[in-house]
């Protein structure tokens, strides 16, 4: 059966590329929820004939797709991805999908519509060729790029992750084909400081400058950085005051704090809270504001279980004669973070290899479509061997 499935994937190459083209040529950015739905409907059409129960989950934001195909007593695997891109409406018409010299171009082709195609066709090859020994769940969201501000996707990730033996997330493969086995988490709070306004010439002593207080706190925030442990604190945006001749009554800063483990996240939070609590000018007040529903993203920790899953997938790549499968730990977060935080061993970046995500020149190496689909299928077929690694 193994060779039958792998040969089927190779034979599907033109179909995989056509499906990718169909998705890429649909705008599905933050301003185009109707495009997100259209892509979800295309995926649904592919999965229904394979015996999946497919639901389009509604919420205040873009639609989510949940497909389930239970298999009693079998290993349970979650396959995840997203249909949205960072590009606005009209970009698909300006830069439609094309292939030149073995490279595929188009908005969202790398991040991550090619990954969706790999996911769908790996599953199609398995199920159309007699494989029925894995409990399969597919969860695809429509607002990953904005970290789910208006949907319940995070709660759904927690729900669908329960009881799973492994997860593959089909974010873009790195240029050298590496997968991702760790991602930093992110906390993005704001500091809001209130002072006392006064005339800067006549009565400056009656004022309490929110800007001065903020500057002193920014200096203290440098101590949150602990690069050796992977923790960083960036003050990315500051604002405040009204006029140069007015002592500033208000100032604020937006922070971006990254960390590799839950323990390091807790340390960073405590340091920031201590800085907020200390007032250099007692007449000022500082509020720590966590704006938005998902201001905190947990890290995708590189646990021993994640390392075991990586060794297992690496062995499948070797069986296929593919180049040695590398592994990376990266600073950016993704939906794999939410899944791994639920205790599910997760490999991210199982999508095809390419270059330039979020740019106008992103591209995918065409040969990696079949390679990644075969690697996915092999990993699913041999999942019972995972404990041996």
C-alpha positions as CSV (number, residue, x, y, z in Angstrom):
1,X,0.0,0.0,0.0
2,X,2.9,2.4,0.8
3,X,4.2,2.4,-2.8
4,X,0.6,2.7,-4.1
5,X,0.0,5.8,-2.0
6,X,3.3,7.4,-2.9
7,X,2.9,6.8,-6.6
8,X,-0.6,8.3,-6.4
9,X,0.8,11.5,-4.9
10,X,3.4,11.7,-7.7
11,X,0.6,11.2,-10.3
12,X,-1.5,14.0,-8.6
13,X,1.2,16.6,-9.1
14,X,-0.7,18.5,-11.9
15,X,-3.9,18.4,-9.8
16,X,-2.0,19.7,-6.7
17,X,-0.7,22.6,-8.7
18,X,-4.1,23.3,-10.2
19,X,-5.7,23.3,-6.8
20,X,-3.0,25.7,-5.5
21,X,-3.6,27.9,-8.5
22,X,-7.4,28.0,-7.9
23,X,-6.8,29.1,-4.2
24,X,-4.1,31.6,-4.9
25,X,-6.2,33.3,-7.5
26,X,-8.9,34.1,-4.9
27,X,-8.2,37.1,-2.6
28,X,-8.5,36.1,1.0
29,X,-6.9,38.8,3.0
30,X,-8.3,40.6,6.1
31,X,-10.5,42.7,3.9
32,X,-12.0,39.8,2.0
33,X,-13.8,37.3,4.3
34,X,-15.9,36.2,1.3
35,X,-12.7,35.0,-0.3
36,X,-11.8,33.1,2.8
37,X,-15.2,31.4,2.6
38,X,-14.7,30.6,-1.1
39,X,-11.4,28.9,-0.4
40,X,-13.0,27.0,2.5
41,X,-15.7,25.8,0.2
42,X,-13.1,24.5,-2.3
43,X,-11.4,22.5,0.4
44,X,-14.8,21.2,1.6
45,X,-15.5,19.9,-2.0
46,X,-12.3,18.0,-1.9
47,X,-12.8,16.4,1.5
48,X,-16.5,15.4,1.4
49,X,-15.9,12.6,-1.2
50,X,-13.2,11.2,1.1
51,X,-15.7,10.4,3.9
52,X,-15.1,13.4,6.1
53,X,-17.8,15.2,8.0
54,X,-17.1,18.8,7.1
55,X,-18.4,21.8,9.1
56,X,-17.9,25.5,8.2
57,X,-17.9,27.1,11.7
58,X,-19.4,30.6,11.9
59,X,-18.4,33.4,14.2
60,X,-18.1,37.2,14.0
61,X,-15.0,36.9,11.8
62,X,-13.9,34.7,8.8
63,X,-15.3,31.2,8.6
64,X,-13.3,28.2,9.9
65,X,-13.3,24.7,8.5
66,X,-13.4,21.6,10.7
67,X,-13.3,18.1,9.0
68,X,-13.4,14.9,11.0
69,X,-13.0,11.3,10.0
70,X,-13.0,9.1,13.2
71,X,-11.2,5.7,13.3
72,X,-11.9,3.6,16.3
73,X,-8.8,2.5,18.2
74,X,-6.4,4.3,15.9
75,X,-3.8,7.0,16.4
76,X,-5.4,10.5,16.3
77,X,-3.7,13.2,14.2
78,X,-4.6,16.8,13.7
79,X,-3.7,18.5,10.4
80,X,-4.0,22.3,10.6
81,X,-3.6,25.4,8.4
82,X,-5.1,28.7,7.4
83,X,-6.7,30.1,4.3
84,X,-6.0,33.8,4.8
85,X,-3.1,35.8,3.4
86,X,-1.6,39.2,4.2
87,X,-2.6,40.7,0.9
88,X,-5.5,43.0,0.2
89,X,-8.3,42.7,-2.3
90,X,-7.1,43.0,-5.9
91,X,-3.7,41.5,-5.4
92,X,-4.7,38.1,-7.0
93,X,-5.7,39.9,-10.2
94,X,-2.4,41.8,-10.3
95,X,-0.2,38.9,-9.6
96,X,-2.1,35.6,-10.5
97,X,-0.5,32.2,-9.9
98,X,2.2,31.3,-12.4
99,X,5.0,28.8,-12.7
100,X,8.4,29.7,-14.2
101,X,11.5,27.5,-14.2
102,X,10.2,25.2,-11.5
103,X,9.1,28.0,-9.2
104,X,5.5,28.9,-8.4
105,X,4.5,32.5,-7.7
106,X,1.5,34.3,-6.5
107,X,0.0,36.1,-3.4
108,X,-0.2,33.6,-0.6
109,X,1.3,30.7,-2.6
110,X,3.9,30.1,0.1
111,X,2.0,31.3,3.1
112,X,0.1,29.1,2.9
113,X,-2.1,27.9,0.1
114,X,0.5,25.5,-1.2
115,X,0.5,23.9,2.3
116,X,-3.3,23.5,2.1
117,X,-2.9,21.7,-1.2
118,X,-0.3,19.4,0.2
119,X,-2.5,18.6,3.2
120,X,-5.5,17.8,1.1
121,X,-3.7,15.6,-1.5
122,X,-1.7,13.7,1.0
123,X,-5.0,12.7,2.7
124,X,-6.7,12.1,-0.7
125,X,-3.9,9.7,-1.7
126,X,-4.2,7.8,1.6
127,X,-7.9,7.4,1.6
128,X,-8.4,6.7,-2.1
129,X,-5.9,3.9,-1.9
130,X,-7.2,1.9,1.0
131,X,-5.6,3.5,4.1
132,X,-8.1,3.6,6.9
133,X,-6.0,3.3,10.1
134,X,-5.7,6.8,11.4
135,X,-8.3,9.1,13.1
136,X,-8.0,12.3,11.1
137,X,-9.0,15.8,12.1
138,X,-8.4,18.8,9.8
139,X,-8.9,22.3,11.2
140,X,-8.3,25.3,8.9
141,X,-8.9,28.9,10.1
142,X,-9.4,32.1,8.2
143,X,-7.7,34.7,10.4
144,X,-4.3,33.4,11.4
145,X,-2.4,36.4,10.1
146,X,-4.2,38.7,12.5
147,X,-4.1,36.2,15.4
148,X,-7.9,35.7,15.5
149,X,-9.2,39.0,16.8
150,X,-12.9,38.4,16.1
151,X,-13.3,34.6,16.1
152,X,-13.3,31.8,18.6
153,X,-10.5,30.0,16.6
154,X,-8.2,29.8,19.7
155,X,-10.8,28.2,21.7
156,X,-11.5,25.8,18.9
157,X,-7.8,24.9,18.6
158,X,-7.8,24.0,22.3
159,X,-10.9,21.9,21.7
160,X,-9.8,20.0,18.6
161,X,-6.3,19.4,20.1
162,X,-7.6,17.3,22.9
163,X,-6.6,13.6,22.8
164,X,-4.4,14.0,19.7
165,X,-1.3,11.9,19.4
166,X,0.4,14.3,17.0
167,X,-0.2,17.5,14.9
168,X,1.2,18.6,11.6
169,X,0.8,22.3,10.8
170,X,1.2,23.1,7.1
171,X,2.9,26.5,7.4
172,X,5.6,27.2,4.8
173,X,8.6,25.0,4.7
174,X,11.9,26.9,5.0
175,X,14.0,27.5,1.9
176,X,16.3,24.6,2.8
177,X,13.3,22.3,3.5
178,X,13.6,22.5,7.3
179,X,10.6,22.1,9.5
180,X,9.9,24.1,12.6
181,X,10.0,22.4,16.0
182,X,9.8,25.5,18.2
183,X,8.3,29.0,18.1
184,X,8.5,31.8,20.5
185,X,5.3,33.0,22.2
186,X,4.3,36.6,22.2
187,X,2.8,39.0,24.8
188,X,1.8,42.4,23.4
189,X,0.6,44.7,26.3
190,X,0.5,48.4,26.4
191,X,1.5,50.9,29.0
192,X,-0.9,53.8,29.5
193,X,0.5,56.6,31.7
194,X,-1.5,59.6,33.1
195,X,0.3,62.7,34.4
196,X,-0.7,66.2,35.1
197,X,-0.8,68.9,32.4
198,X,0.7,72.3,33.1
199,X,2.2,75.3,31.2
200,X,5.7,74.4,30.4
201,X,6.9,78.0,30.7
202,X,5.0,79.5,33.5
203,X,4.3,76.6,35.9
204,X,6.3,73.5,34.9
205,X,6.7,72.4,38.5
206,X,3.0,71.9,38.8
207,X,3.0,69.4,36.0
208,X,3.8,65.7,36.1
209,X,5.1,64.6,32.7
210,X,3.7,61.3,31.5
211,X,6.3,61.3,28.8
212,X,9.2,61.6,31.3
213,X,7.7,58.8,33.3
214,X,7.3,56.6,30.2
215,X,10.9,57.2,29.2
216,X,12.2,56.1,32.6
217,X,10.1,53.0,32.4
218,X,11.3,52.3,28.8
219,X,14.9,52.3,30.2
220,X,13.8,49.8,32.8
221,X,12.2,47.6,30.3
222,X,15.6,46.9,28.7
223,X,16.2,44.6,31.8
224,X,13.4,42.3,30.6
225,X,15.6,41.2,27.8
226,X,17.4,37.9,28.4
227,X,18.7,36.9,25.1
228,X,20.5,33.8,26.5
229,X,17.1,32.3,27.4
230,X,15.4,33.6,24.3
231,X,13.4,36.4,25.9
232,X,13.2,39.8,24.2
233,X,11.3,43.0,25.0
234,X,10.8,45.6,22.2
235,X,9.1,48.9,22.7
236,X,7.8,49.3,19.2
237,X,5.4,52.3,19.4
238,X,5.3,55.3,21.7
239,X,3.0,58.3,21.7
240,X,2.0,61.1,24.1
241,X,1.6,64.8,24.7
242,X,-0.2,67.5,22.8
243,X,2.1,70.6,22.4
244,X,5.7,71.3,23.1
245,X,4.7,74.0,25.6
246,X,2.4,71.7,27.6
247,X,3.7,69.2,30.2
248,X,2.4,65.9,28.9
249,X,-0.7,64.6,30.6
250,X,-0.7,61.3,28.8
251,X,1.7,58.9,27.1
252,X,1.6,55.3,26.0
253,X,3.8,52.5,24.6
254,X,3.1,49.3,22.8
255,X,5.3,46.4,23.7
256,X,6.3,43.1,21.9
257,X,7.7,40.5,24.3
258,X,8.8,37.1,23.1
259,X,9.8,34.0,25.0
260,X,10.6,30.3,24.4
261,X,9.0,28.7,27.4
262,X,6.0,29.2,29.7
263,X,8.4,29.6,32.6
264,X,10.3,32.4,30.8
265,X,7.0,34.0,29.9
266,X,6.0,34.1,33.6
267,X,9.4,35.8,34.5
268,X,8.9,38.4,31.8
269,X,5.3,39.2,33.0
270,X,6.5,39.6,36.6
271,X,9.3,42.0,35.5
272,X,7.0,44.1,33.5
273,X,4.5,44.3,36.3
274,X,7.2,45.4,38.7
275,X,8.2,48.2,36.3
276,X,4.6,49.3,36.0
277,X,4.2,49.4,39.8
278,X,7.2,51.6,40.3
279,X,6.4,55.3,39.8
280,X,9.4,57.7,39.5
281,X,6.9,60.6,39.9
282,X,4.3,59.6,42.4
283,X,1.8,62.0,40.8
284,X,1.7,59.8,37.7
285,X,-0.2,56.5,37.3
286,X,0.6,53.6,34.9
287,X,-1.8,51.1,33.7
288,X,-0.9,47.8,32.1
289,X,-3.4,47.2,29.3
290,X,-3.8,44.0,27.5
291,X,-5.8,45.2,24.4
292,X,-7.5,42.7,22.2
293,X,-8.7,39.1,22.9
294,X,-5.4,37.4,22.1
295,X,-2.7,39.7,23.3
296,X,-0.9,36.6,24.7
297,X,0.3,33.7,22.6
298,X,1.9,30.7,24.3
299,X,5.2,29.4,23.0
300,X,5.5,26.3,20.9
301,X,8.0,24.6,23.3
302,X,10.5,22.2,21.9
303,X,9.6,19.4,24.4
304,X,11.0,15.9,24.4
305,X,7.7,14.8,22.7
306,X,8.2,17.3,19.9
307,X,11.8,16.2,19.5
308,X,10.6,12.6,19.3
309,X,8.1,13.5,16.6
310,X,10.7,15.3,14.6
311,X,13.1,12.3,14.8
312,X,10.2,10.2,13.5
313,X,9.4,12.5,10.6
314,X,13.1,12.9,9.8
315,X,13.3,9.1,9.5
316,X,10.4,9.0,7.1
317,X,12.1,11.6,4.9
318,X,15.2,9.4,4.9
319,X,13.1,6.4,3.8
320,X,11.8,8.4,0.9
321,X,15.4,9.4,-0.2
322,X,14.7,13.0,0.5
323,X,17.5,15.3,1.7
324,X,18.2,15.2,5.5
325,X,15.3,17.0,7.1
326,X,16.5,20.0,9.1
327,X,14.8,21.5,12.1
328,X,14.5,25.2,13.2
329,X,13.4,27.1,16.3
330,X,12.0,30.5,15.1
331,X,11.0,33.8,16.7
332,X,7.6,34.1,15.0
333,X,4.5,32.6,16.4
334,X,1.8,30.6,14.6
335,X,-1.3,28.5,15.3
336,X,1.1,25.6,16.1
337,X,1.7,27.5,19.3
338,X,-1.9,27.0,20.5
339,X,-1.9,23.3,19.6
340,X,1.4,22.5,21.2
341,X,0.4,24.4,24.4
342,X,-2.3,21.8,24.8
343,X,0.3,19.1,25.1
344,X,0.1,17.8,21.5
345,X,3.5,17.0,19.9
346,X,3.6,19.3,16.9
347,X,5.7,19.8,13.8
348,X,5.1,23.1,12.0
349,X,6.1,24.1,8.5
350,X,5.1,20.9,6.8
351,X,4.2,22.9,3.7
352,X,6.3,23.1,0.6
353,X,9.7,24.9,0.7
354,X,10.0,28.4,-0.5
355,X,11.2,32.0,0.0
356,X,9.8,35.4,0.9
357,X,6.6,34.9,2.9
358,X,4.5,38.1,3.2
359,X,6.4,39.7,0.3
360,X,5.4,40.6,-3.3
361,X,7.9,38.0,-4.5
362,X,7.1,35.0,-2.4
363,X,7.6,31.7,-4.2
364,X,7.6,27.9,-3.8
365,X,9.8,25.3,-5.3
366,X,7.5,23.2,-7.4
367,X,9.3,19.9,-6.7
368,X,8.6,20.3,-3.0
369,X,4.8,19.9,-3.4
370,X,5.1,16.2,-4.1
371,X,8.0,15.7,-1.6
372,X,6.0,17.2,1.2
373,X,2.8,15.4,0.4
374,X,4.7,12.1,0.3
375,X,6.4,12.9,3.6
376,X,3.0,13.7,5.2
377,X,1.5,10.5,3.9
378,X,4.5,8.4,5.1
379,X,4.3,10.0,8.5
380,X,0.6,9.2,8.8
381,X,1.0,5.6,7.6
382,X,3.8,4.9,10.1
383,X,2.5,6.9,13.1
384,X,2.2,3.7,15.1
385,X,6.0,3.6,15.1
386,X,6.3,7.0,16.8
387,X,7.0,5.5,20.3
388,X,10.1,3.8,19.0
389,X,11.8,7.2,18.4
